[in-house]
Each structure stands twice: as structure tokens, then as C-alpha cells.
């Protein structure tokens, strides 16, 4: 099954809450939603009298995502709050409070809308500085949120080639930090996968080859195929259906149940993405991808990162259905012709 959905609450959605967005996606006959974790800043406060003795997930005043207990960060939302704990909250959380995530996750399952969450776009897991620690915390918190929503995947990029460090050292730091994240992932029983996205600039870690090598090195990490990023990075390599088919076949063994992808039109120059565009603009076309999907028949999710969001998500769904219908009609026609030929020989 191929799922389609927008990267964010649909532009046409009258309400701007996550619950409104999920219901709107369903009403548009789409079945996936990519949540954008735009701002991941956190602050701390102490619990009030009413909050001492209850679970993290039961706090209604603010989006409490973790607590600090004597310098140790505790992420389990079932943890009972003690008087000396420090509560860590996100002022721009996904919902008003953490407990709402469970209800929203149930609504998404009931409406058959798969959820993914994208971490902030600027990430640096290669420099091993204070910013790196903050980025690792952002990935952990994205995992906690996605786990409560019962989502599919946390999507992230990993770092830039900047500063005085050689590329080989940055690559090694990234691999080590991702391995540490996955140890935390397992220890905390996080169900969604960690997906590393193909990036669209030469100065950013994230070519297809780098990501597949990382997946070989660190268990349970999956590649996320951002088609406009890959198209830009490879100077327009995705033109024919076989180009898409080759890419999908390379990542499918790493994705286990479902390939997670993003699609949009794109403008690029010299191996670097300039901007995303509506799908009908530029030389990256969806029809060849639809042909490749019909050929490979994978379980896949395609998130529209186009400026037109849900409009282009619906456009892709229609094109995919059209390509599939033509293929089925052609197969039936060939079958009928073969049956007629066999009958004529009898």
C-alpha cells in the first residue's frame, strides 16, 4: 500500500491543531501526515503542589517532555514526579500538553493516518560541541513524542561539513553519536524507527551512499528517501522510471516494513538544492516514480513537501491510481488476447 500525505497541517485546514490536521488529512482521502518539529527549545521549572505525585503524562500545565532528577534526564512519561524534580517543557510543543498525544495517536489509528515526525532541519551531530548535545536531545525528544503518538518514524538529518574538523572525523563522530542514540532508543523502549534523510547539499552529510553505510554500521537505523534532495545532490539523476526503481531497490532492504519518502518539485544548481517547488514545476516528475512503484509494489509512504502540501499529495495519489489502472487494464487486455489465441488453436 502506498500512503500519501502532507508535511504539516494542511493549508486548507480551518483549525491549526494536530487533531484538526489529522481529521482534515482523513477527509481529503489521504492517509499520512508528517509533523514538523520546527522549534525544539526547552525550559525548566519546578512542579507545583498538585503536580507532585502524578505522572509526567498527567500534567496539564504546559508540554512537559522530560524531567531532571539530580542531573539525570528521565524520559519515561509514566514516571511519578517528586518534589525536587525539575520539569523540562517545550513552550512550542506539538500539543498543549504531553497527555494529549496519546488521545491524538488513537484518533490517527482510527482514521488510518500514519504519523511521522521531522526533527528541526539544522542538526549537527559531527562537531561534538555544545550544539551537538542540543541536537541529540532534540532527536531524543522527537522520539518520545512520536512514541506517545504511536507514529512510524522520526526523521532527521545529521550534520554539516563546517569548521576545522576533517570530513572523516565528522563522519566518525556522526556514526558514534547515532549509535549512542540507538542505545538510548532501545533502553527506553522507543517503537518508531529512526530515519536518516538524504540531504540536498554537498556540504551536508547525507548522500545515499553515506546513509546506507550508516545503516550498515548502526542497527535499526533506516534510510529516508527525499527525492528532491537526492535529485539535486546528483545533478538531476531521477528522470526515468528505472532511475527511481534503482533507488528504491537500494533502500528497500534497509526499510523492513515500509519505505518512507518525501516528494516535491525542486530547483537546483551544481549539486545543491535551491528551493522546493510545486510538483508540476521543474524536471523532477512524479509519473516515473509512480511507474516504479507499480513495478516494485513496496509498502511506502510519500510525504508531500511541496509548497502546495495537501494539493500535491492528492495530485500524487491520483497520478499513482491512474498509472496503476492503466497497468491493470493493459494486463487484462493481454490476458484476454492470450486466451483468444489459445481458443483459436483448439
C-alpha positions as CSV (number, residue, x, y, z in Angstrom):
1,X,0.0,0.0,0.0
2,X,1.2,3.5,-0.9
3,X,0.3,6.2,1.6
4,X,0.2,9.9,0.7
5,X,0.1,12.9,3.0
6,X,1.4,16.5,3.6
7,X,4.4,17.7,5.5
8,X,2.4,19.6,8.1
9,X,-1.2,20.5,8.9
10,X,-3.0,21.0,5.5
11,X,-3.1,24.6,4.4
12,X,-6.8,24.3,3.9
13,X,-7.4,23.1,7.4
14,X,-9.6,25.6,9.3
15,X,-8.2,24.6,12.7
16,X,-4.4,24.6,13.3
17,X,-4.1,21.9,16.0
18,X,-2.6,18.4,15.3
19,X,-6.0,16.8,15.9
20,X,-7.6,19.1,13.3
21,X,-4.8,18.3,10.9
22,X,-5.3,14.5,11.2
23,X,-9.0,14.8,10.7
24,X,-8.5,17.0,7.7
25,X,-6.0,14.7,6.1
26,X,-8.5,11.8,6.5
27,X,-11.3,14.0,5.0
28,X,-9.1,14.7,2.0
29,X,-8.8,10.9,1.4
30,X,-5.1,11.0,2.4
31,X,-3.6,8.6,4.9
32,X,-0.3,10.0,6.2
33,X,0.9,13.2,8.0
34,X,4.4,14.4,8.5
35,X,4.7,16.6,11.6
36,X,7.3,19.3,11.6
37,X,9.2,19.9,14.9
38,X,10.1,23.4,13.9
39,X,11.3,24.7,17.3
40,X,12.7,22.4,19.9
41,X,13.8,24.8,22.6
42,X,13.2,23.7,26.2
43,X,13.0,25.4,29.5
44,X,12.8,24.2,33.1
45,X,10.6,24.8,36.1
46,X,9.7,23.1,39.4
47,X,6.5,21.2,39.9
48,X,3.7,22.8,41.9
49,X,1.9,21.0,44.8
50,X,-0.7,19.5,42.6
51,X,1.9,18.0,40.2
52,X,4.0,16.2,42.9
53,X,2.9,12.5,43.0
54,X,1.4,12.3,39.5
55,X,2.9,11.0,36.2
56,X,4.6,13.2,33.6
57,X,1.9,12.5,31.1
58,X,-0.8,13.7,33.5
59,X,0.5,17.2,33.8
60,X,-1.9,19.6,32.0
61,X,0.0,22.9,32.6
62,X,2.5,23.0,29.7
63,X,4.1,20.4,27.4
64,X,6.4,18.5,29.9
65,X,8.6,16.2,27.8
66,X,11.2,15.1,30.4
67,X,12.3,15.7,34.0
68,X,15.6,16.3,35.6
69,X,16.2,14.2,38.7
70,X,19.5,15.1,40.3
71,X,21.2,15.7,36.9
72,X,19.7,12.6,35.3
73,X,17.2,13.1,32.5
74,X,14.2,10.8,32.8
75,X,12.1,10.4,29.6
76,X,9.5,7.8,30.7
77,X,6.1,9.6,30.7
78,X,4.9,7.1,33.4
79,X,7.4,8.4,35.9
80,X,5.9,9.8,39.1
81,X,7.0,13.4,39.8
82,X,8.9,14.1,43.0
83,X,9.1,17.4,44.8
84,X,12.8,18.1,43.9
85,X,12.4,17.2,40.2
86,X,13.0,19.8,37.6
87,X,10.3,19.7,34.8
88,X,11.6,20.2,31.3
89,X,9.0,21.7,29.0
90,X,8.7,22.8,25.4
91,X,6.9,26.2,25.0
92,X,6.1,25.4,21.4
93,X,5.1,21.8,21.9
94,X,3.2,19.7,19.3
95,X,0.1,19.8,21.6
96,X,-0.9,21.8,24.7
97,X,0.3,19.1,27.0
98,X,2.0,15.7,26.6
99,X,-1.0,13.6,27.7
100,X,-3.0,14.8,24.6
101,X,-0.5,12.9,22.4
102,X,-2.0,9.5,23.4
103,X,-5.5,10.6,22.5
104,X,-4.4,12.1,19.2
105,X,-2.5,8.9,18.4
106,X,-5.6,6.8,18.9
107,X,-7.6,9.2,16.6
108,X,-4.9,8.8,13.9
109,X,-5.1,5.0,14.2
110,X,-8.9,5.0,14.0
111,X,-8.8,7.2,10.9
112,X,-5.9,5.2,9.4
113,X,-3.5,8.1,9.2
114,X,0.2,7.2,9.7
115,X,2.2,9.8,11.6
116,X,5.9,10.7,11.2
117,X,7.8,13.5,12.8
118,X,10.7,15.5,11.4
119,X,13.3,17.0,13.8
120,X,14.5,20.6,13.3
121,X,16.2,20.9,10.0
122,X,19.5,22.3,11.3
123,X,21.3,19.5,13.0
124,X,25.0,18.9,13.9
125,X,26.0,15.5,15.2
126,X,29.5,15.8,13.8
127,X,31.2,18.7,15.6
128,X,30.9,17.1,19.1
129,X,30.3,20.5,20.8
130,X,27.5,22.1,22.9
131,X,25.3,22.3,19.8
132,X,25.8,18.6,19.2
133,X,24.4,17.8,22.6
134,X,21.4,20.0,22.0
135,X,20.7,18.3,18.6
136,X,21.0,14.8,20.3
137,X,18.5,16.0,22.9
138,X,16.1,17.2,20.1
139,X,16.2,13.8,18.5
140,X,15.5,12.0,21.8
141,X,12.6,14.3,22.5
142,X,11.2,13.8,19.0
143,X,11.4,10.1,19.7
144,X,9.5,10.4,23.0
145,X,6.8,12.5,21.2
146,X,6.5,10.1,18.3
147,X,6.4,7.1,20.6
148,X,3.4,8.6,22.5
149,X,1.7,9.3,19.2
150,X,2.4,5.6,18.1
151,X,4.0,7.1,15.0
152,X,6.0,5.3,12.4
153,X,9.4,7.1,12.1
154,X,11.4,10.0,13.4
155,X,13.2,11.7,10.5
156,X,16.4,13.7,10.9
157,X,19.4,15.0,9.1
158,X,22.8,14.7,10.9
159,X,25.3,17.4,10.2
160,X,27.3,19.9,8.2
161,X,30.9,19.8,6.9
162,X,32.0,23.0,8.6
163,X,34.7,24.3,11.0
164,X,38.2,22.9,11.4
165,X,37.4,19.2,11.6
166,X,38.2,17.0,8.6
167,X,35.3,15.2,6.9
168,X,36.5,11.8,8.1
169,X,36.4,12.9,11.7
170,X,32.9,14.4,11.3
171,X,31.7,11.1,9.7
172,X,33.1,9.1,12.6
173,X,31.5,11.4,15.2
174,X,28.2,11.1,13.5
175,X,28.3,7.3,13.4
176,X,29.3,7.2,17.1
177,X,26.6,9.6,18.2
178,X,23.9,7.8,16.2
179,X,25.0,4.5,17.8
180,X,24.7,6.1,21.2
181,X,21.2,7.4,20.3
182,X,20.1,4.0,19.3
183,X,21.3,2.5,22.6
184,X,19.1,5.1,24.4
185,X,16.3,4.2,21.9
186,X,16.4,0.5,22.9
187,X,16.8,1.2,26.6
188,X,13.7,3.4,26.6
189,X,11.5,1.1,24.5
190,X,11.0,3.5,21.6
191,X,8.9,1.8,19.0
192,X,9.2,4.2,15.9
193,X,12.2,3.8,13.7
194,X,15.0,6.5,13.4
195,X,15.1,7.5,9.8
196,X,18.1,9.4,8.4
197,X,17.2,11.6,5.4
198,X,19.0,12.1,2.1
199,X,20.1,15.7,2.1
200,X,20.2,18.2,-0.8
201,X,23.6,19.9,-0.4
202,X,27.1,18.8,-0.9
203,X,28.3,20.4,2.3
204,X,25.8,18.4,4.4
205,X,26.3,14.8,5.5
206,X,23.6,12.7,3.8
207,X,24.3,11.2,0.4
208,X,22.6,7.9,-0.4
209,X,25.9,6.1,-0.1
210,X,26.7,7.7,3.3
211,X,23.3,6.9,4.7
212,X,23.3,3.3,3.5
213,X,26.8,2.9,5.0
214,X,25.5,4.3,8.3
215,X,22.6,1.8,8.2
216,X,25.1,-1.0,7.8
217,X,27.1,0.3,10.8
218,X,24.3,1.1,13.2
219,X,21.4,-1.3,13.7
220,X,17.8,-0.3,13.4
221,X,18.5,3.0,11.5
222,X,16.6,3.3,8.3
223,X,17.1,5.5,5.2
224,X,14.5,8.1,4.3
225,X,14.4,8.9,0.6
226,X,13.9,12.6,0.0
227,X,13.5,12.5,-3.8
228,X,14.1,16.3,-4.4
229,X,17.2,16.2,-2.2
230,X,18.6,13.2,-4.0
231,X,17.7,14.7,-7.4
232,X,19.5,17.9,-6.5
233,X,22.5,16.3,-5.0
234,X,23.1,14.1,-8.0
235,X,22.5,16.8,-10.6
236,X,19.2,15.6,-11.9
237,X,19.6,11.8,-11.8
238,X,15.9,10.9,-11.4
239,X,14.5,11.2,-14.9
240,X,13.1,7.8,-15.9
241,X,11.2,5.2,-14.0
242,X,14.3,2.9,-14.0
243,X,16.2,5.7,-12.1
244,X,13.5,5.7,-9.4
245,X,13.3,1.9,-9.4
246,X,17.1,1.6,-8.9
247,X,17.0,4.0,-5.9
248,X,14.0,2.2,-4.3
249,X,15.7,-1.2,-4.7
250,X,18.8,0.0,-3.0
251,X,16.9,1.3,0.1
252,X,14.2,-1.3,0.4
253,X,16.3,-4.0,2.1
254,X,17.1,-1.5,4.9
255,X,13.5,-0.3,5.4
256,X,11.9,-3.6,6.6
257,X,8.2,-3.0,6.5
258,X,7.8,0.4,4.8
259,X,9.9,2.8,2.8
260,X,9.5,6.4,4.0
261,X,9.9,9.1,1.4
262,X,9.3,12.8,0.6
263,X,8.5,14.3,-2.8
264,X,8.2,17.8,-4.3
265,X,9.3,19.8,-7.3
266,X,12.8,21.3,-7.0
267,X,15.2,23.8,-8.4
268,X,18.9,23.0,-8.1
269,X,22.3,24.0,-9.3
270,X,25.7,22.3,-9.2
271,X,24.6,19.5,-7.0
272,X,22.8,21.7,-4.5
273,X,19.1,22.3,-3.9
274,X,18.0,25.9,-4.3
275,X,14.3,25.6,-3.3
276,X,11.4,23.3,-3.3
277,X,8.6,24.0,-5.8
278,X,5.1,22.6,-6.7
279,X,5.4,19.2,-8.3
280,X,4.4,20.4,-11.8
281,X,7.4,22.7,-11.9
282,X,11.0,21.7,-12.7
283,X,12.3,18.4,-14.2
284,X,11.6,16.1,-11.3
285,X,8.3,14.4,-12.3
286,X,6.1,12.1,-10.3
287,X,4.9,9.9,-13.1
288,X,8.1,8.0,-13.4
289,X,8.1,7.4,-9.7
290,X,4.5,6.1,-9.9
291,X,5.6,3.7,-12.7
292,X,8.5,2.4,-10.5
293,X,6.1,2.0,-7.5
294,X,3.8,-0.1,-9.6
295,X,6.7,-2.2,-10.7
296,X,8.2,-2.8,-7.3
297,X,4.9,-2.9,-5.3
298,X,6.5,-1.8,-2.0
299,X,4.9,-0.7,1.2
300,X,5.7,3.0,1.1
301,X,4.8,6.4,2.5
302,X,5.2,9.6,0.3
303,X,5.0,12.9,2.1
304,X,4.4,16.0,0.0
305,X,7.0,18.6,1.0
306,X,5.8,20.8,-1.9
307,X,4.7,24.4,-1.1
308,X,1.2,23.2,-2.1
309,X,1.3,20.5,0.6
310,X,-2.1,18.6,0.5
311,X,-2.9,19.7,-3.0
312,X,0.2,18.0,-4.4
313,X,-0.3,15.0,-2.0
314,X,-3.7,14.5,-3.6
315,X,-2.2,15.0,-7.1
316,X,0.3,12.3,-6.4
317,X,-2.4,9.9,-5.2
318,X,-4.4,10.5,-8.3
319,X,-1.5,10.0,-10.6
320,X,-0.5,6.8,-8.8
321,X,-4.0,5.4,-9.1
322,X,-4.1,6.4,-12.8
323,X,-0.8,4.6,-13.6
324,X,-1.9,1.5,-11.6
325,X,-5.3,1.5,-13.5
326,X,-3.5,1.7,-16.9
327,X,-1.2,-1.2,-15.9
328,X,-4.1,-3.4,-14.7
329,X,-6.1,-2.6,-17.9
330,X,-3.1,-3.5,-20.0
331,X,-2.6,-6.8,-18.2
332,X,-6.2,-7.7,-18.6
333,X,-6.1,-6.9,-22.3
334,X,-3.0,-9.0,-22.8
335,X,-4.6,-11.9,-20.8
336,X,-7.8,-11.7,-23.0
337,X,-5.7,-11.7,-26.2
338,X,-3.8,-14.7,-25.0
339,X,-7.0,-16.6,-24.1
340,X,-8.4,-15.8,-27.6
341,X,-5.2,-17.0,-29.3
342,X,-5.4,-20.3,-27.2
343,X,-9.1,-20.8,-28.1
344,X,-8.3,-20.2,-31.8
345,X,-5.7,-23.0,-31.8
346,X,-8.1,-25.6,-30.3
